Amino acid sequence: MIDYEAIVIGAGNGGLAAAAALARGGARVLVLERHNIPGGCATSFCRGRFEFEVSLHQLSGLGRPEFPGPLRGLLQNLGVLSKLEFVEMENLFRFIVPDKVDLTLPANRAGIIRVLLERFPDEKGGIERFFDLVYRFFQEVISAFYLRDPEVTPEKYPLYFQYAFRDSQSVIDEYFRDPYLKLTVAGYWGYMGLPPRLLAFSDLAALLFAYIEFKPWHLKGGSQALSNAMAAAVLDAGGEIRFSCGAERIVTRDGAVQAVVTDRGEEITTRYVVSNASAVATFAGLLDDGEKRKEALKEVRGAVVGTSFLTLYTGLRCPPGDVSITETTNFICTSTDMDRDFALCRTLDVSEPPLIISCYDVSDPDFSPEGTCQAAIVTMKYAEPWLRVPPEEYAAEKYRSAETILRRIEPHFPGFTANIEEMEVATPITHMRYLGHPGGSPYGFEQHVKDSTLFRNPKPPVKGLYGTGAWYGMPGYQPTLTSGAAAARAILREMSRKENAR
Amino acid sequence: MRPDILTKIEGYDRVVRERETCRKYGTDFSVERGAVEEYVRRLHPDRMHLKVAEIIEETPSAKTFRLVSPNGPLPPFQAGQYVCVYCDIGSVRTGRPYSLSSPPGHRGYYDITVKAVEDGFVSDHLLNDIRRGDILETSGPEGHFHFNPILHDRALVLLAGGSGVTPFMSMIRESLESGLERTFWLFHGDREPGEAMFREELERLAARFTNLRYIPVIENPSPGYGGACGYITADLIRREIGDAAGKTFFICGPGEMYRFCIPEILSLEVPAGKIRREVFGPPKSISRSPGWPVEVREDDRFIVSVKGGKSIPAKAGEPLLVALERGGIVIPSLCRSGECSQCRLKLLAGRVYQPEGTPVRRSDRQHGYIHSCAAYPLEDLEILL
């Protein structure tokens, strides 16, 4: 009988990070990936002469070599840092509200304040105090938790205890008056899939702090380069990966993992499983123990499946400058009502909600073939409205959405549409197809504080079973990679404890 | 987080209440098993088992297989897309992509039209062994060779070689049946007049619809043949379509046809981006492709060993995917023309020839991944599946 010390189900960011860390930690590990390529969201696809980046917009937490962020060390430990080439982005984003706002926030605190003051001179005090709050809040987080202060008290960390559970909206309302300023400062809300009213201030602060301190980055070769490097790290450390082979069942006995059955019917014994499949697929689909399934699902019963995306991948037959694209990351908003924008995510409408336009070639000119560039235009969409589109209307609806979106960006990037050579539209159903996630949600459940790991145990109630990825914590590259490494650490610790006990 | 910290955070009680309330009215996800797959299957089934409802003889060497689904409407597709037909022939399991020739409006059936080719492995099997009532295993509809209303002109110049006309039949039938605003010039190259499939239907449609111009081009006409002869040249195209501006070109046929026709189209000052080409399987003779190493002959034989698996023989002139299938190793495959990357695998040792322009991801190239349907062994290989 085949036996591995650990089996990782799914080769997304979390699964690969877990597998690489396990293999490098000396565990005999097997990765099962039902797709023919590693990465999950962290992948790319080719159309014509273009290779489209699927999901990586701005890598957070990396930092420069002389001022490293947490991700740099993590990638180093996974053995992939030296295999990757990173590209630093100069700016956070260009923020456009037609006729109202058009500014570009640099990736440094003083620069941001300067740019915001130019546009919103009346809000000087609020702007300075807000970024002061973000910084002081996050410094408290770092001292208390990253540096593991044994004594975390409200007296020592007043901002943390005061703001950790605040929503972002009430905080920006407290600091700013101009709705356009609020909109700009909260611009990153799309990266968390929740509007400021629902987005924890700590999450917005984390985004701002991480991008300002450690800068936004991109990767040469895109996110597939990261996935391939992690897969190589698994193999180099003696781990195994089976592509085009999914998991069918996690076999347990007495509440502990015993084996995994593959979709080819092969039973492979193991004591540890790291699931990078969604929490729903893992518990409702894979777990064979009815009682434990109930227990695990009870933990997430109040959670809501998060948003997915509609993405227009476009390959242009000209460099970015020809269509006036000057920034890698661009946000276009039409209204200051972010709650309404969020509500629109549950409709097919793309005529109003915010758009994110990422053109990697601005910071990495050889990202696309010479003389061309690519831009991914993204807007948040839940799966429901797309699931209601009759199958025979599906393609037409994709084109309709694409046309509307292109009409909206044309005034800001004149000539864009006429220069498109290749185009592909991905819908929430596309994400369902390639990720297998409910709602096609790359972000897992909606990221409310009440469902965060502060209130829910991310460890499934089965001995030997661990979860990794957005469904068990936070979404995004840095958080999912971190969660994979953490799952591996827990397993290696457990293994060595058993070893010592023997 | 330690409870003594957590409970002291402002708003803790509120969050706990929210959590409890939401759990009370929340979702029981336990019934969601398989739900995602079920939704996706309506559009993108991984595999379908379709019944051959009819076999229509198109020409002495080509038949249309009309496929119906035993369980409800077929997934919609865009005219120009294909399905891969998987079959077991002897001990070999393989597949071949066939463009759907029926219009996409019909969700009751798919037509694929198969033409006999020299040494055809799957085509011979389909043409000789498959009967009405048999079940064919297929992929869902796939491929990117279809009209895109945002990118393409409504005036379309279609160049077909032999059975390469099948995707265009779907496009033309769809447009004429539904009255879509499109104009077509269809150049259909074939060896002899009797081999041109769909000729009668196309002549009939062209006579009835002013937005279809049908130009069969016969390579070896019998004496006295009155139509266009030889190859599809720039001159012929210009004569028929006039100004090439504002027109999008679609081309589907064997590799030799691309080599001849694409320079011809480009000479009409058509920008490269306005020429869409369908992938059309491996060329007859790979060693004539640019960059093929002169020291390797097509019938040179090598050993391919699969890491942790068996070793199989392989020929330089044959795609690695074919060698694997012959050796009883089944890996996913779809387009079999280098494009879809389903047959991606990792080369651990040895060299392969990959035709220029095969769309392999940049980091895949760096990590030694190849598309095995468009990779030819140049020495003994070790691979990882």
Interface residues (C-beta under 8 A of the other chain):
Chain A: N36 I37 S44 F45 C46 R47 G48 E51 V152 T153 P154 Y160 F161 Q162 Y163 A164 F165 R166 G221 G222 Q224 A225 S227 N228 A229 A231 A232 L235 E240 R242 F243 S244 A279 V280 A281 F283 A284 G285 R293 K294 L297 K298 V300 R301 G302 A303 V304 R317 L387 P391 E392 Y394 A395 Y399 A402 E403 L406 T417 I420 E421 E422 M423 E424 I429 M432 R433 G436 H437 P438 H448 V449 K450 D451 L454 F455
Chain B: M1 R2 I5 L6 K8 I9 E10 G11 Y12 R14 V15 V16 E18 R19 E20 T21 C22 R23 K24 Y25 G26 T27 D28 F29 S30 V31 E32 R33 G34 A35 V36 E37 Y39 V40 R42 L43 H44 P73 P75 P76 Q78 G105 R107 H144 N148 P149 I150 L151 P271 G273 G308 I331 P332 E339 S341 Q342 C343 R344 P359 V360 R361 R362 S363 D364 Q366 H367 Y369 L384 L385
